[in-house]
Amino acid sequence: MRINSIEWQKVFVPYANPHVWGGGRRPGPTRLVVTVHTDVGLVGYGETLCLLEFTEPVLVRTIIPIAVGLDPHDVEHLYRKVEGAGFYHHKRAMVFALAAVEMACWDLIGKAAGAPLHKLWGGKYRERIEMIAYLFVSDPEQVAAEARHFVERGFRTIKLKIGVDERSDVPIVKAVREAVGPDIRIRADVNGAWTPGTAKRMISRLAPFDLEYVEQPLVHDDLLGHAQLRRWSPVPIALDESAYTTTDVLNIIRAEAADVILLDPHEAGGLWQARKAASICEAAGIPVTLHSGGELGFSTAAYLHLAASTPNMFLAIDGQQHNQTDDVVPDSEVFRYDHGCFMVPSGPGLGMSLDEAKLARNATDTIREAYLDVQRPEWFAEKPAY
């Protein structure tokens, strides 16, 4: 089996409620959907996140010329060839585009084997995957009301975005804890907004609210700062933006900089790289979970296969599906929550198919800005911010 051709299309699916975070105002995710054709007639699908303009050019100019002609089973070879095409100096520039094609390769591998991906990765360690309810910066009372709504629907883990305004960080967490009671897990994501001094002060104020963890309190490349903060902190420290590649993950472990690591196959350059990173963490006794960039059906399915087959991925995984207004898979395949959980797909490969009408309906030629705020044109993100 060889790759014959690769098609791609950017899509924009607006959120039901556009959200504010430390990087700006985000109206919804722009995703890049790829279709990989083979010489035996099998077709594989993949998906990735488009935050900035470089993802599509990397796909078109570098990855497609390398991938066409390869056996889709050779995902490690694909990663190494793209890395060797100059991207070993710029790994973060290649990973998103590569992840879409690599995901489609795994879809093809599963279809050729007649097996869902989790069966190719050691089988299902868990049947149901717990998802978070993802809440963004707003008035504390409004966030608390939303949290209460999700708990009533059966969600057991709430993720809060903070790190936008020092005055709102503690009131948001306090309001949500009071709204949901002591038994619901709450995690707070700072997106690198704090200085080390601010982090100590804010974590001291947040500790009474029994957080599951504080995510990315400092800028992504300050591992020493995170290690020093972790040794002091009464709240577990999780890292995401610091953990793109397997080397990133190993360096976090060497520095003893995190209690939890969030992985993202799109940021890692593919599902295989994310699995390797999870194994490194497992050997170090560190639990992992998954970061969300607004996954549609294909990436959601990939996440579920990954979570089902990874023993140390026992924490609820990030997801924003509850805020989506559409998808690119048929309505019958869109994932439905059952008490805050998704079931793992059982079909070959990802177990998903493409709805061509939805793809056309959501097609876009532009990338909707995620790092600025059109309602505050003078504002821009600073890291650290305070």
C-alpha positions in Angstrom: 0.0 0.0 0.0 1.4 3.4 -1.0 0.1 7.0 -0.7 -1.1 8.3 -4.1 -2.3 11.7 -3.2 -3.3 14.0 -0.4 -6.2 16.5 -0.4 -6.7 19.2 2.3 -9.2 21.8 3.3 -9.3 24.4 6.1 -12.5 24.6 8.0 -13.9 27.0 10.6 -16.5 25.8 13.0 -17.7 28.6 15.3 -18.2 28.1 19.0 -21.7 28.5 20.4 -20.1 30.9 22.9 -16.8 32.5 21.7 -14.3 32.5 24.5 -11.8 34.8 26.1 -8.4 33.4 27.2 -4.9 34.7 28.0 -4.1 34.8 24.3 -7.1 36.7 23.1 -10.7 36.1 22.0 -11.4 32.9 20.0 -14.6 32.7 18.0 -13.9 29.0 17.2 -11.2 26.7 15.9 -9.8 26.7 12.4 -8.9 23.1 11.5 -7.1 21.5 8.6 -8.7 18.3 7.4 -6.7 16.0 5.1 -7.7 13.1 3.0 -5.0 10.6 2.1 -5.6 8.3 -1.0 -3.7 5.1 -1.6 -3.0 2.8 -4.5 -5.2 0.1 -3.1 -8.3 2.3 -2.8 -8.3 2.8 0.9 -8.8 6.4 2.1 -7.6 7.8 5.4 -8.6 11.0 7.2 -6.7 13.3 9.5 -7.2 16.6 11.2 -5.1 19.3 12.9 -5.3 22.7 14.4 -4.4 25.9 12.4 -3.5 28.6 14.9 -1.1 30.5 12.6 -0.6 30.8 8.9 2.4 28.5 8.6 0.6 25.2 9.0 -0.8 24.9 5.4 2.5 25.9 3.6 4.4 23.4 5.6 1.9 20.7 4.6 1.9 21.7 0.9 5.6 22.4 0.4 7.3 19.8 2.6 5.1 17.1 4.0 3.0 16.1 0.9 6.0 15.8 -1.4 7.7 13.5 1.3 4.5 11.5 2.1 3.4 10.7 -1.5 4.9 7.4 -2.4 5.4 6.2 1.2 3.7 3.2 2.8 1.4 4.7 5.3 2.6 2.1 7.9 5.9 4.0 7.9 4.9 6.7 10.3 8.2 6.8 12.1 10.0 7.2 8.8 7.6 10.0 7.8 8.3 11.9 11.0 12.1 11.5 10.6 12.1 12.5 6.9 10.1 15.7 7.7 12.3 16.5 10.6 15.4 16.0 8.5 14.1 18.4 5.8 15.3 21.2 8.0 12.8 21.0 10.7 15.1 19.6 13.4 15.8 23.2 14.0 12.2 24.2 13.9 10.2 21.3 15.3 7.3 23.4 16.5 6.8 24.7 13.0 6.3 21.3 11.5 4.3 19.4 14.1 0.8 20.6 13.4 0.8 19.9 9.6 2.6 16.6 10.1 0.1 15.4 12.7 -2.8 15.6 10.2 -1.1 13.3 7.7 0.2 11.0 10.4 -3.3 10.6 11.8 -4.6 9.7 8.3 -1.8 7.2 8.0 -3.0 5.5 11.3 -6.6 5.6 10.0 -5.3 3.7 6.9 -3.3 1.3 9.0 -6.4 0.4 11.1 -8.6 0.1 8.0 -6.0 -2.2 6.3 -5.9 -4.4 9.5 -9.7 -4.3 10.0 -9.1 -3.1 13.5 -9.7 0.1 15.6 -6.6 2.0 16.6 -6.7 1.1 20.2 -6.4 -2.6 19.3 -3.2 -1.8 17.5 -1.9 0.0 20.5 -2.4 -2.7 23.2 -6.1 -2.8 23.5 -8.7 -0.9 25.6 -7.4 -0.2 29.1 -10.7 1.6 29.7 -14.1 1.6 28.0 -15.3 5.1 28.7 -13.2 8.3 28.5 -14.0 11.0 31.0 -14.1 14.5 29.4 -13.8 17.9 31.1 -16.3 20.8 31.0 -14.2 23.6 29.6 -15.1 27.1 31.0 -13.5 30.3 29.9 -13.0 33.8 31.4 -16.1 35.7 32.2 -17.9 37.1 35.1 -17.4 34.8 38.2 -21.1 34.3 38.7 -21.6 33.4 35.1 -18.8 30.9 35.1 -20.1 29.4 38.3 -23.6 29.0 36.8 -22.1 27.3 33.8 -20.1 25.0 36.0 -23.2 24.1 38.0 -25.0 23.3 34.7 -22.3 20.9 33.6 -22.2 19.1 36.9 -26.0 18.6 36.6 -25.3 16.9 33.3 -22.9 14.5 34.9 -19.5 16.1 34.4 -17.0 15.5 37.2 -14.1 17.6 36.1 -14.2 21.4 35.4 -11.3 23.2 33.6 -11.1 27.0 34.1 -9.1 29.4 32.1 -7.5 32.1 34.2 -4.4 34.2 33.7 -6.2 37.1 31.9 -6.6 39.5 34.7 -5.1 39.2 38.2 -8.2 40.6 39.8 -10.4 37.9 38.3 -8.3 34.7 38.9 -9.2 34.0 42.4 -12.9 35.1 42.3 -13.5 32.8 39.3 -12.1 29.7 41.1 -13.7 30.6 44.4 -17.2 31.1 42.7 -16.9 27.8 40.9 -15.8 25.8 43.9 -18.7 27.2 45.9 -21.1 26.4 43.1 -20.1 22.7 42.5 -19.2 21.6 46.0 -16.1 19.7 47.3 -16.4 16.5 45.2 -15.9 17.9 41.7 -12.4 18.2 40.4 -11.3 21.7 39.3 -8.2 22.4 37.2 -7.0 25.9 36.3 -5.0 26.9 33.2 -2.9 30.0 33.4 -1.3 29.8 29.8 2.0 31.1 31.1 0.6 34.4 32.3 2.3 34.6 35.7 5.8 35.6 36.8 7.4 33.3 39.4 6.5 35.8 42.2 2.9 36.1 41.0 2.6 32.4 40.8 3.6 31.9 44.4 1.2 34.6 45.5 -1.7 33.3 43.4 -1.2 29.6 44.2 -1.2 30.5 47.9 -4.6 32.2 47.4 -6.0 29.3 45.3 -4.8 26.4 47.4 -7.8 26.5 49.7 -10.1 25.6 46.8 -8.5 22.2 46.3 -7.4 22.4 42.7 -6.6 19.2 40.8 -3.7 21.1 39.3 -2.5 24.5 38.1 -1.5 24.3 34.4 1.3 26.2 32.8 1.7 28.9 35.4 5.0 30.3 33.8 6.2 30.8 30.3 6.7 27.5 28.4 10.5 27.5 28.2 11.1 28.2 31.9 11.6 24.7 33.2 13.9 25.8 36.0 11.2 28.2 37.2 8.6 25.5 37.1 10.8 23.1 38.9 11.4 25.6 41.7 7.7 26.5 41.8 6.7 22.8 42.0 9.0 22.1 44.9 7.3 24.9 46.8 3.7 24.6 45.6 0.9 23.1 47.7 -1.0 22.5 44.4 0.2 20.1 41.7 1.8 21.7 38.7 0.9 20.6 35.1 2.7 21.5 31.9 1.3 21.7 28.4 3.0 24.3 26.2 6.3 23.1 27.6 5.7 19.6 26.3 5.5 19.4 22.5 8.1 16.8 21.6 9.4 13.6 23.4 12.6 15.6 24.2 10.5 18.3 25.8 8.8 15.7 27.9 12.1 14.1 28.9 13.6 17.5 29.9 10.5 18.2 32.0 11.1 14.9 33.9 14.8 15.5 34.2 14.1 19.0 35.7 11.3 17.6 38.0 9.2 20.4 36.7 5.7 18.9 36.6 3.4 16.6 38.5 1.1 16.1 35.4 1.9 16.5 31.7 -0.6 17.4 29.0 0.1 15.8 25.7 -1.3 16.8 22.3 -0.7 14.6 19.2 -1.0 17.8 17.1 1.8 19.5 19.0 3.8 16.3 19.1 3.8 15.7 15.4 1.5 12.7 15.5 -0.2 10.0 17.5 2.9 7.8 17.6 5.0 10.5 19.1 2.3 11.2 21.7 2.3 7.5 22.6 6.1 7.5 23.0 5.8 10.6 25.2 3.2 8.9 27.4 5.4 5.9 27.8 8.3 8.1 29.0 6.0 9.7 31.5 4.7 6.3 32.6 8.2 5.1 33.4 8.7 8.2 35.5 5.4 7.7 37.4 3.8 10.8 35.9 0.2 10.8 34.8 -0.7 12.4 31.5 -3.8 13.8 29.9 -4.7 15.5 26.6 -4.7 19.1 25.7 -7.6 20.5 23.6 -7.4 22.9 20.6 -11.0 22.5 19.5 -11.0 19.0 18.1 -13.6 18.0 15.5 -14.7 14.4 14.9 -11.4 12.9 13.5 -9.2 14.3 16.2 -11.7 13.5 18.9 -11.8 9.8 17.8 -7.9 9.8 17.8 -7.9 11.2 21.3 -10.4 8.5 22.5 -8.3 5.7 21.0 -5.2 7.2 22.6 -6.8 7.6 26.0 -8.4 4.2 25.9 -5.0 2.4 25.3 -2.7 4.5 27.6 -2.6 3.2 31.2 -1.3 6.5 32.8 -3.9 8.6 31.0 -6.4 8.2 33.8 -7.3 11.8 34.3 -10.2 13.4 32.4 -9.0 14.7 29.0 -9.6 18.2 27.7 -12.2 18.8 25.1 -14.5 21.6 23.9 -17.1 19.5 22.0 -19.8 20.8 24.2 -19.3 24.3 22.7 -19.2 23.1 19.0 -21.9 24.1 16.6 -20.9 21.7 13.8 -18.5 19.0 12.6 -17.1 17.4 9.5 -18.3 13.9 10.3 -21.9 12.7 9.7 -24.4 13.5 12.5 -24.7 9.8 13.3 -20.9 9.8 14.2 -20.8 13.0 16.2 -19.8 12.0 19.8 -22.5 12.4 22.5 -21.9 12.9 26.1 -23.0 10.2 28.6 -22.5 11.7 32.1 -19.5 13.6 30.9 -17.9 10.7 29.1 -17.4 9.5 25.5 -17.4 5.9 24.3 -14.4 4.7 22.4 -15.1 4.1 18.6 -15.1 0.5 17.5 -14.8 0.8 13.7 -11.6 0.2 11.8 -8.9 2.9 12.0 -10.3 6.0 13.6 -13.8 4.6 13.0 -15.1 7.8 11.4 -16.1 9.0 7.9 -16.1 12.4 6.2 -19.3 14.3 5.5 -18.5 16.1 2.2 -21.4 18.5 2.6 -20.3 19.6 6.1 -16.7 20.0 4.8 -17.9 22.3 2.1 -20.3 24.2 4.4 -17.5 25.0 6.9 -14.7 25.5 4.4 -12.6 28.6 4.8 -9.6 30.2 3.1 -8.6 32.2 6.2 -7.5 31.5 9.7 -9.7 33.1 12.4 -7.4 34.9 14.8 -6.9 33.2 18.1 -4.3 35.5 19.6 -5.8 38.9 19.4 -9.1 40.4 20.4 -11.2 42.3 17.8 -13.3 43.8 20.6 -10.1 45.3 22.2 -7.9 46.3 19.2 -5.3 48.0 21.4 -4.8 44.8 23.5 -2.3 42.1 22.9 -1.1 39.1 24.9 2.1 39.4 27.0 3.8 36.5 28.6 4.3 36.8 31.4 1.4 39.3 31.9 1.6 40.0 35.6 
